[in-house]
């Protein structure tokens, strides 16, 4: 007798029950006087092309655009330098939605986040160090005295790196050279021995990391010690996690490290009916989003409905949460 996959059953039941509710809400939304006859163009802020935020943004926009004849919302993706830039652009009204890290939201000044509103929790991200296999870097503390790419200003990699350096009392002078290059340059820099290591914050499996590990022999290093434990305890947005390094060439076992959660957020300027349509499109077409990147396979329906501790839910997303029984 074949064993039943209870998680798959729960997912199917969730979609079936939610689908009926969504159909009713979509009809109501379509008849809403708030929805105008003119197209509404929206922009989703992501990150660099080589990262995971960009394909996730594409998956979200494809889902929204699938139904745009009904709701007239046209979605496009914008590549940015990452989380910090997305929060800034949301505040300036340059984008309508953005993908951001939980730690960046938690650490931001209230005045910088008062305009932010959440829609969904998306997926877990891990923070690790990548170095050459023949290097002397076996722990995070071994980065001292080395040439390290700490990430581009405005990126999630850089923000988490800065937080870790702060808890450890490090400055840029702790490194021989502190490099601030974009993620897209890391493979060239590391494999050509121009840097000793770089840091990465993102989901897994990552085609980007696979490209690096296939290009030269590397070691993946977790970030886990007493100081990191204090950071997790003191600062909201961080958690302990396990990075599946065994998925990558040359790595045999998974590693303990620090992680964050990626969220989809909008701002108070984005109309309720637009947020409502985007939220419904994501849930309705979640399976297609899951297929757009291996890192999104863990995006189960029930895991979307996790609110952020410091940012309120967008009022336009209320219908989808009620429909899901949340």
C-alpha positions, 0 to 999 in steps of 0.5 A: 500500500502506498503511503499518503503524502499528507502535506500534498493532501492539505495543499489540495484541500487548501486550494479547493476550498480557497478556489471557491472563495477566490472565485466569489471575491474576484467576481465582486472585485470585478464589479467594484466601482473602485476598479476603473476602466483604464489599465493600472500598471504596477512595478515589483522591485526585486534585486540583481538579475542573477539572484532569486528575487528577480525570478520570483518577481517574474513569477508574481508578474506572470501570475498577475498578467495571466488575469489582467483581462479581468482586472486590468492590472499590468505587472512588470519587474524592476531589477534593483540592488535589493532589499534596502533599495526596495524599501526606499523606492516604496517610500518614494512611490517608485515601485508598488510592490517589493521583495524584502528581508525580514531583518531589514524591515525589523531594523529600519527606523519607524519613519522609514517603514510607516508606509509599508504594508505586508502581503505574504511571507514568501520563503526562507533565506540563509546567510553563508560565506563562500571561499575557495576550498584551499583557503584557510577560511573555515569559520566566519571569524577566519575572514579577518585579515582577508579580502572579502566582498561584503556585498553591494550597498543596498543589498540584503547580503550587505545588510546582514553582513553589517549586522553580523559585523556590528555584533562582533565589533568588527570594522572594515579594518578587520579585513585586508580589503573590504570589497563592495562589488555586486553579486554578479561579479563574485564568481570572477572575483573568487575563482580568479583569486581577486578575493578570498571570500564573499557573503551570500544571503538567499534561498536554496537551491540557487542556480547562481551558487551552482554556477560558482561551485561548478566554476571553481572548487569552493567551501561553503561556510555557515555562520553560527557561534555565541555572538550569532546566537545573541544577534538572533535573540536581540534583533527581530527578523533573524532565526537559526536555519540549516543550509543544504550545502549538500546540494552543491558540488564539493559539499557533503553535509548541510551547515547550521547558519543564520537565516531571514524570511523574505516578504512581499510588501507594498505601501499605503499608496497602493490601492486596496483593489490592486493589492486584492487582485495581486494577492488573489493572482499569487494564491491562484497561480502559486503552483506556477510560481513554485515551478519558476525556481527550485527555491520556491518549492517550499512556498506552500499555500499555508506558509504564505499567511504569516504576518510580520511582527512590525509591519501591518497587513495591507488592508487590500489583502484582508479578503484573501486572509479571510478566505483562507480562514486566517 
